[in-house]
Amino acid sequence: LMKARNNARDAHLVLVNHSLLFSDLAADNAVLAEYKNVIFDEAHNIEKTATEYLGVEITLWQFRDFLNKLYQKERHETGVLIQMGRRLEAGQLQRSHLDALDKMLLSLMENVSDCRQSVQMFFAELTRMLREKHPAEGRQSYSDKQRYTAGDMLFEAVLPLYRQLSERVRRLQRELTDLIEYFKELPEDSFPYQRQLYQDLNAQSTQAEGLLNNLTFLIDADWDTYVYWYELPYRSDSDDTRLYAAPLDVGGILQERLFDHLKSAVFTSATMAVNKSFDYFQKRSGVHLQPPERVSRLLLDSPFNYEEQVFLAVPSYLPDPGHPQYSGAVKALLEQLALRLNRGTLVLFTSYAMLNNVYQGIRQTFEAESIPLLGQGIDGGRHAIINRFKSTENAFLLGTDSFWEGIDVPGKALEMVLITKLPFDVPSDPVIQARSELIKMHGGNPFSEFSIPEAVIRFRQGFGRLIRSRSDYGAVIILDNRVVKKFYGRPFLNSLP
């Protein structure tokens, strides 16, 4: 970490992804060196990434990882405390120092064991209690999110275990602090790796404080500028219930902690504008909070001739996406396109459930006709199946989520893009739900002011997978007839280049 930070400090230009930038921001610039100018590529993703990294989470794994780094006794004793004991034996400290440090280490190891017991008890009871409120039948992942507020009194039954856990972690942190203070009084180079162990202890003490603060924040759930939710494990033998909180409005946070400290910031993206305006992006990202004279805008035309390069079709005869026969109609259409056109095709879904359903429904036909079929999460991970898709002639690739953007497949490997449904966010998602409520509370219309713009941006990203160069040609087929039959379909069509 220190080496990376030093390299960043010495460099004139540092390339990082959004995740690292915002995780560094959340950690008060603990990783990246100071910077005054930023260029954001794919800037339409700023709000989503900032929401994730400026939020709070607590998991069983976080506590276990923290405690295991300090001390773990399984087949072999490991951890910072064990390393320190061994280094002390190889050093040149006086017996009085050795005795004092040995006593501190033994007490810390006992406290680690106590904390480990409290962690397991707390998460086991928390999971049991929440499963009673929300049974796990049919849950396949952590994607089932349940929102909560302070008024729900959700954690009342586990408060005694929470208090016990908090007190034990506080005691552990106090003893770590005492050990760190004792370290400061020791002569330099008293034993091997003295400075490294000192840094490790400081890191563990900081992590203990962070875990305590986050757990308290999530249990209290009393900040009305955040939305809170929990996710239960789908495995019945797991106690890894996860607690989360996310800021409702990242714009103010970014203004205060990032934009106000920069000399300049450039935001660029092919899909940042909605209805040829940057207003939506500016409001969601916090740029609108800057003085007007500080903000310049430039909307550029695409370098591609879409009228000549793209054939756009909407088969309006298909059932509505909510109709029971919709999935079957999509399967039939995919089989017809594969048999008649035999082109490299990317099919974009808005849910894994429908992707899997369609994949299983067409697999037999595709195998019989020797048509390559690739499914995200079925035939491999994202990068693996993209590479297979690029190198396989006339393949069909079924993807969701991350496949709507960031895929670059020029040439004949990709000549058709099928959009199964307009990519609206799941309305029951806690963050989406809470932000919609906030807009409504201020007299706005969350559907037109939030849901549609977000879906339009994602829709344009999906459309943009087809044409990656001036020599590309192909078709985009929208299988959701709402784009022509519903009043809110017009913004989607108007957004296309």
N, C-alpha and C positions, 0 to 999 in steps of 0.2 A: 504493500500500500504506500509506504513512504517513498519507495523507488518510483512508483507511478506518479505520485504527487510531485516529486522533484523533477521528473521528466516533463510534466505538464508545465511546471513553473518556468523551465528553461526554454520551452518551445514558443515559437511565434504563432503557431496555428495548432489547435487541438481538435481532433475529430472525435465526437462522442455521440451516442444515440440519446434519444429523449429520456430513456429510463435512467441512464447514468447522470444526466444533467439534473433531473428532478430528485433523484435519490440523494445526490450531493447537496442540493438545496435543502432537502428535508433534514440533512445531517449538519446543517450550518457550515457548508463548504469544507467538510472534513477530507474530501478526496481531491477535488480539483483545486488548482491554484486560483488566485484572484483573476477575474476577467472583467472586461468593460465593454466588450462588443460580442454579439452573438448573432449567428445566422441560423434560423430554424428552417430546415427542409421538412416537407410533409407537415406543415404547420397546422393543418386541420386537425391533427391528433393531439395538440397541446393540452386541451382541456381533459381529455380522457386519461392521458399519461400522468398529468399533474394530479388528477383526482386519486389515482392509484398510489402514487408515491408520497403525497402530502396527507394521506389518510393514516389510520391507525389499525393495527391488527394484533391479535394475540392467539397463539396456537400452542398446543401441547408440545409440538416439536421444538418451538422456540425455547421453552423452558428446559427441555431435555438437552438440547444442544448447548445451552449456557452452562448447565450443571456438569455435563460430560466434559466440557473443555476445562473446567476446574478440577474435577476429580471423578474418576470412574473406576469401579472395582468389579471386574468380571473375571475373565481368565487371567488378565494381567492388569495391574494398577497403572492407570494413565492419567494425564491431565497436567495442568500448570503446577498444581500443588505438589504432585509427585516429582515432576521435573526439578522443581525448586529444591526439594529435599535431597535429591541426588547431587545437584550442583553444590549445595552447601557442604556436603560431605567431601567434595573434591576441592573445596576452597581453603582459605587461610584465616578464617574467623576465630576469634577468641571463644573459649568454651562458654562464657556467659552469653555471648550473642547466639551461639548455636543452640543452647538450651532454650533461650527465649523464643527463637524462631521455630524450633521444633514444637514447642507448646502451642504457638499460634497456628502452625500448620495442622496439628492434630485436631484442634478445636474447629478449624475451618472444614476439615474433612467430615467431622461429625455433623456440622451444620449443613453441609451439602447433602448428606444422607437424610437429614430431617426435611430439608426442602424438597428433595426428590419424593419423599413419602407424601408430603402435603400437596405437591403438584399432581401426583397420581390420584389422590383422594378427591381433590377439587374437580379435576376434569372428568373423572368417572361419575361423580354425583351430578355435575352440570349436564353431562351427556344423558344420563338416565332421566333426569328431570325434564329436559327439553324433548326427549323422545316421547315421553308421555303426552306432552302437549302437541307434538307434531310427529306422528308415526312415520317410519322410514320406508314403508312398502313402495316398491317401484322406483326408489331413488337410485340413480346410476352414478351420480357424481356429487361434488360439492356445489353444483350449480343451483340447487334449491335453496333460495335465500329467504329468511324470515326476518322481517323488520321488527324492531322493538323500540320503546321509548322509556324514559325514567318512570312515567306514570303507569307502566305495565306491571311494576313491582316483580319483574321477571325473575330476578336473582335472589329473592328474599330467602328461599329455602337453602341456598348455598352460602349465605353471608357468613355464618360461623367458619366454614372451611376457607372462604376467601380471606377473612381476617387472620386466620392461623397462617395461611400461606404468605400473606403480606408481611406479617410480623417476622416470620422465619427468614424471608428474603432480606428484610431490613437488617436483621441481626447479622446475616451473612455479609451484607454490604458494609456494615459497621466494622466487622472484623477484617474485611479486605482493606478498608481505609486505614485501620490501625497498622496492618502489615505494610501498606504502602508508606505510611509515615515513618515506620521503623526503618524501612529501606533507605529513606532519605538520609538517615544519620550514619549509615554504614560507609566506610571508606570505599572509594571507587576500586573496581577490579578485585573485590574481596573474594569472589568466586566466579567460575565460568558463566558467561552469558548473563551477567548481572543486569546490564541495561535492557536486554531483550525481555527478561523476566519481569522487570519493573514495568515495561510498556504493556506486557501481557496482563499484568495485574490491574493496571489502570483501565485497560480495555474491558476486562471482566467487571470491574466496579461500575463503569459507565453503562455496560449492558444490563447489569442488575437494576440500576436506577431507571433505565428506559423501560424494562419489563414491568417494574412496579408502577411507573407512571401510566403506561399504556393500559395495564389491567384495571387500575383505578378509574381511568377515563372511560373505559368501556363498561364497567360495572355501574358507575354513577349515571352515565348517559344523559347528562344534564346540560350539554351545550346545544342550544337550538340552531346553531349554524352548521351542525353536523347531522348526518343520518346514520343510524346504527342498525346493524343486522347480525344474525348468526347463521352459520352453515353447519349442519350436522353431517357426520361421516356416513356414507352409505353402507359401509361394512358394519355388521352387527358386533364384531369383536373389537372395534376401534372406539376409543374415547376422545379422539382428536376433534372435538367441537371447536369451531373457529369463530372468534368474535371480531367484528369489523366496524370501523367508522370512516366516513368520507366527508370532506367539506362540501357543502351545498353549492358554494360559489367560490371557484378557485381564482376568479379574476382579481378580487381584492387582495388575496394572498400573493399572487404573482406580482401585482403592482408594488406592494410593500416590500417583498423580499427579493425581487429580481429586477423588474423594469426600472424602478426608481434609482437603482445603483448602476445602471448601464449608460454608457455614452451613446450607444446605438444598438438597435435590434432590427434584423431583417427577417420577415416572415414570407416564406414562399411555398406554394402548393398549387397543383393543377386544379384542385377542387375546394379552394378556400372561399370562393365567392358563391353566394346564393342569390339567384335572380340578378346576377351581374353587380352585386353589391357586397362590400366587406363588412357591413353593419353587424351581421349575425356573428361573424368570427370575432370582431372587435369586442362585442359585448360579452361573449362567452369566455374570452381569454383575458379580459381586463385591459386591453389596449385602449378601450374607450375612456378609461379613467385618466389617461395621459392628456396633457394640454393639447388642444387641437393643432396648434402650430408645430407640435413635435411629430405629428403623424402625417406621412405622405402615402399615397395609394397609387398603384399602377396595375391596371387590368390588361393583360396581353392576350391577343388571339392565339389560338393553337397553330402550330406550324403544319398541321395535317389538313388535307382536304377531305373532310368527312363525307361530304355529299358524293364524292367520287369513290371513296374508299370503303364506305360502310353501307350495308343494306340493313335497314331497321324494320322489324316485323313485330306485330302484336296479334297473335292468334286469338281473337276475341271470342271465338266459339268455345274456348275452354271454360269449364266451370269456375265459379269464384273460388279463391284459395281456401275459403272456409267450408266449401261444399264437401261432403263425404267422398264424392267421386273425383275430386281434384287430383289426388295423388295418383290414382289409376290412369287418369288422362295424361299426366306428365310422363308416366312410364311408357305409355303407348306412343307418345310423340317422340320421346328419345329413341325408341326402337326404330321408328320410321325414319328419323333423321340419320341415324347410324347406317341403316340399310340402304337408303336412297342416295345420301350425299357423301357419306364416308369421309368426313373431314375431322381434323383435329379440333376437339370441342372442350370448352370449359363450362361446366354447369355449376352455377352459384346458388347455394341454399342459405336459408336464414336459421336453420336448426339442424343439429346432428340427427335428430329423430327422423325427420323427413329424408335426409340424405341416406341414412341407413335403410329406410323403407324402400326408397326408389332403387338403391343399389341392389338390394336383395331381389327386387321384383324384375330387374332387367338382366341380372347376371347370367341366367341360363341362356337367354337369347344371344347375348354378346359372346358367350363362350362357344355356342353352336356355330356362330358365324365368324369366329376367330377375330372379333373386334376387341382390341385392348380396352379394358375398363379399369380405372384406378379410382379408389375411394379414400378420401382423407380419414385417417384413423383406422382404416381397414387394411389397406395395402402398404402402409408405412406412414412415417411422419411427413411433415410439410416439405422439407427440403428434398427428402429421398424421392417422393412421388413427383415433385416438380421436375427433378432431373430425369426421371424415367419418362415423364410426359414429353419433355423436350426431345428425347432421343428415340421415341417410339412413334412410328408413322400412324396417323389417323386414330389417335387414342382419344378416349373420353375420360375426362378428369372431373370427378364430383368433389366439390369443396365447399367449405363454409367459413365464417369468421375471417381468419387472416388471409383467405384466398381472394377476398374482395379487393385487396390492394397489395402492392409490393411484389407482384408477379410480372416478370418481363419475359415473354415468350414471342419473339418476333418470327416472322416468316410463316411457312406452311404448317408448322407444328401446332399453330393455333389460328383457326379460320372461322370459328363460331364461338360466341359467348351466349349462354342461356341464363337469364335471370329468372329464377322460379317465382320469387315473391318480392314485392317492394320491401326493402330492408329496414323496416321500422324496429326500433328497440322494443324489448319485451316490457310492456307497461307495468308489470308487477315487480320489476327489478327495483330494489330499494332506492338506489340513487336516482333512477329515472322517475320513479313515483314521487320522491320527495322534491325533486327539482320542478316537476310539473305542479305540485301543490304550491310551491313557492311562487311560481309565475301566476297561478290562479289567485293566490292571496293578495297579490299586488294588482289585481284587476286585469290580468292578461289572459290570453287564450293559449294554454300549453300545447294544444295540438298544432295550431298554425305557427306559433312562435318558437316551438322547441322540437316537437316530434317530426314535423315535416322537414324543416331544415336539416336536422340530423340525418334523416333517411335520404334526403336528396344528395347530400354530400357522399354518403356511402354508395348510393345508386350510381353516381358519376364515377366513383372509383371502380365499381364493377364494370361499367361501360368502357372505361379506359383500359381494361386489360387487353382489348382486341388490337388496337392500332398502336404499334410501338415504333414504327418507322414510316417513311413516306412510300415505301414499297409494299406495305401491308395492305391486304384487302380481306374483307370477310363480312359476316353477318352478326348482328346482335338481335336476339329474339327474347322478348319480354313475355313470360308466361302468366303474368298477373294482369288480368283484364281490368283491374281497378284503375290502371294507368290511363285508360280511355273512357271508362264508364263512371268513374267517381269524380266529384268536383276537385278533389285534392290530387288527382292524377296530373293535372296541367303543369304544376311546378316541376314535376319530374321530367316531363317532355321538354319544357322550356329550358331546363338546365343543360340539355345536351348541346354539344358544340355544333 
